[in-house]
Amino acid sequence: LGFGSSPISLAVVDLNNDKQLDFAVVNEGTDNLKILLETC
């Protein structure tokens, strides 16, 4: 998995209320937020 050049923050939380932990990564180098939903 690629998160860009400068990931600066990571949150692990159930974002969609499915009782599975999801990931949110903030990337300073590309000014974006990547959200990875656990689906298994």
Chimera marker file (.cmm) of the C-alpha trace (Angstrom):
<marker_set name="trace">
<marker id="1" x="0.000" y="0.000" z="0.000" r="1" g="1" b="0" radius="0.5"/>
<marker id="2" x="1.297" y="3.418" z="-0.882" r="1" g="1" b="0" radius="0.5"/>
<marker id="3" x="0.634" y="6.457" z="1.251" r="1" g="1" b="0" radius="0.5"/>
<marker id="4" x="2.631" y="9.046" z="-0.684" r="1" g="1" b="0" radius="0.5"/>
<marker id="5" x="5.818" y="10.826" z="0.226" r="1" g="1" b="0" radius="0.5"/>
<marker id="6" x="5.054" y="12.245" z="3.677" r="1" g="1" b="0" radius="0.5"/>
<marker id="7" x="2.417" y="10.467" z="5.761" r="1" g="1" b="0" radius="0.5"/>
<marker id="8" x="2.166" y="12.465" z="8.994" r="1" g="1" b="0" radius="0.5"/>
<marker id="9" x="-0.862" y="11.134" z="10.835" r="1" g="1" b="0" radius="0.5"/>
<marker id="10" x="-2.718" y="7.844" z="11.202" r="1" g="1" b="0" radius="0.5"/>
<marker id="11" x="-6.093" y="7.160" z="12.790" r="1" g="1" b="0" radius="0.5"/>
<marker id="12" x="-7.462" y="3.683" z="13.434" r="1" g="1" b="0" radius="0.5"/>
<marker id="13" x="-11.192" y="3.824" z="14.129" r="1" g="1" b="0" radius="0.5"/>
<marker id="14" x="-14.487" y="2.265" z="13.041" r="1" g="1" b="0" radius="0.5"/>
<marker id="15" x="-15.504" y="4.918" z="10.490" r="1" g="1" b="0" radius="0.5"/>
<marker id="16" x="-18.581" y="3.185" z="9.066" r="1" g="1" b="0" radius="0.5"/>
<marker id="17" x="-20.008" y="1.511" z="12.201" r="1" g="1" b="0" radius="0.5"/>
<marker id="18" x="-19.464" y="-2.066" z="10.977" r="1" g="1" b="0" radius="0.5"/>
<marker id="19" x="-17.535" y="-3.130" z="14.121" r="1" g="1" b="0" radius="0.5"/>
<marker id="20" x="-14.263" y="-3.396" z="12.140" r="1" g="1" b="0" radius="0.5"/>
<marker id="21" x="-11.338" y="-0.997" z="12.459" r="1" g="1" b="0" radius="0.5"/>
<marker id="22" x="-10.602" y="1.255" z="9.472" r="1" g="1" b="0" radius="0.5"/>
<marker id="23" x="-7.540" y="3.411" z="8.729" r="1" g="1" b="0" radius="0.5"/>
<marker id="24" x="-7.255" y="7.087" z="7.814" r="1" g="1" b="0" radius="0.5"/>
<marker id="25" x="-3.843" y="8.430" z="6.757" r="1" g="1" b="0" radius="0.5"/>
<marker id="26" x="-3.023" y="12.119" z="6.254" r="1" g="1" b="0" radius="0.5"/>
<marker id="27" x="-0.264" y="12.877" z="3.743" r="1" g="1" b="0" radius="0.5"/>
<marker id="28" x="1.472" y="16.249" z="4.044" r="1" g="1" b="0" radius="0.5"/>
<marker id="29" x="3.464" y="15.852" z="0.817" r="1" g="1" b="0" radius="0.5"/>
<marker id="30" x="0.381" y="15.485" z="-1.398" r="1" g="1" b="0" radius="0.5"/>
<marker id="31" x="-2.154" y="17.316" z="0.814" r="1" g="1" b="0" radius="0.5"/>
<marker id="32" x="-4.605" y="14.429" z="0.863" r="1" g="1" b="0" radius="0.5"/>
<marker id="33" x="-6.368" y="11.965" z="3.117" r="1" g="1" b="0" radius="0.5"/>
<marker id="34" x="-6.530" y="8.246" z="2.327" r="1" g="1" b="0" radius="0.5"/>
<marker id="35" x="-9.215" y="6.114" z="3.960" r="1" g="1" b="0" radius="0.5"/>
<marker id="36" x="-8.938" y="2.322" z="3.973" r="1" g="1" b="0" radius="0.5"/>
<marker id="37" x="-12.111" y="0.518" z="5.032" r="1" g="1" b="0" radius="0.5"/>
<marker id="38" x="-11.779" y="-2.986" z="6.491" r="1" g="1" b="0" radius="0.5"/>
<marker id="39" x="-14.175" y="-5.141" z="4.495" r="1" g="1" b="0" radius="0.5"/>
<marker id="40" x="-13.322" y="-8.711" z="5.561" r="1" g="1" b="0" radius="0.5"/>
<link id1="1" id2="2" r="1" g="1" b="0" radius="0.2"/>
<link id1="2" id2="3" r="1" g="1" b="0" radius="0.2"/>
<link id1="3" id2="4" r="1" g="1" b="0" radius="0.2"/>
<link id1="4" id2="5" r="1" g="1" b="0" radius="0.2"/>
<link id1="5" id2="6" r="1" g="1" b="0" radius="0.2"/>
<link id1="6" id2="7" r="1" g="1" b="0" radius="0.2"/>
<link id1="7" id2="8" r="1" g="1" b="0" radius="0.2"/>
<link id1="8" id2="9" r="1" g="1" b="0" radius="0.2"/>
<link id1="9" id2="10" r="1" g="1" b="0" radius="0.2"/>
<link id1="10" id2="11" r="1" g="1" b="0" radius="0.2"/>
<link id1="11" id2="12" r="1" g="1" b="0" radius="0.2"/>
<link id1="12" id2="13" r="1" g="1" b="0" radius="0.2"/>
<link id1="13" id2="14" r="1" g="1" b="0" radius="0.2"/>
<link id1="14" id2="15" r="1" g="1" b="0" radius="0.2"/>
<link id1="15" id2="16" r="1" g="1" b="0" radius="0.2"/>
<link id1="16" id2="17" r="1" g="1" b="0" radius="0.2"/>
<link id1="17" id2="18" r="1" g="1" b="0" radius="0.2"/>
<link id1="18" id2="19" r="1" g="1" b="0" radius="0.2"/>
<link id1="19" id2="20" r="1" g="1" b="0" radius="0.2"/>
<link id1="20" id2="21" r="1" g="1" b="0" radius="0.2"/>
<link id1="21" id2="22" r="1" g="1" b="0" radius="0.2"/>
<link id1="22" id2="23" r="1" g="1" b="0" radius="0.2"/>
<link id1="23" id2="24" r="1" g="1" b="0" radius="0.2"/>
<link id1="24" id2="25" r="1" g="1" b="0" radius="0.2"/>
<link id1="25" id2="26" r="1" g="1" b="0" radius="0.2"/>
<link id1="26" id2="27" r="1" g="1" b="0" radius="0.2"/>
<link id1="27" id2="28" r="1" g="1" b="0" radius="0.2"/>
<link id1="28" id2="29" r="1" g="1" b="0" radius="0.2"/>
<link id1="29" id2="30" r="1" g="1" b="0" radius="0.2"/>
<link id1="30" id2="31" r="1" g="1" b="0" radius="0.2"/>
<link id1="31" id2="32" r="1" g="1" b="0" radius="0.2"/>
<link id1="32" id2="33" r="1" g="1" b="0" radius="0.2"/>
<link id1="33" id2="34" r="1" g="1" b="0" radius="0.2"/>
<link id1="34" id2="35" r="1" g="1" b="0" radius="0.2"/>
<link id1="35" id2="36" r="1" g="1" b="0" radius="0.2"/>
<link id1="36" id2="37" r="1" g="1" b="0" radius="0.2"/>
<link id1="37" id2="38" r="1" g="1" b="0" radius="0.2"/>
<link id1="38" id2="39" r="1" g="1" b="0" radius="0.2"/>
<link id1="39" id2="40" r="1" g="1" b="0" radius="0.2"/>
</marker_set>
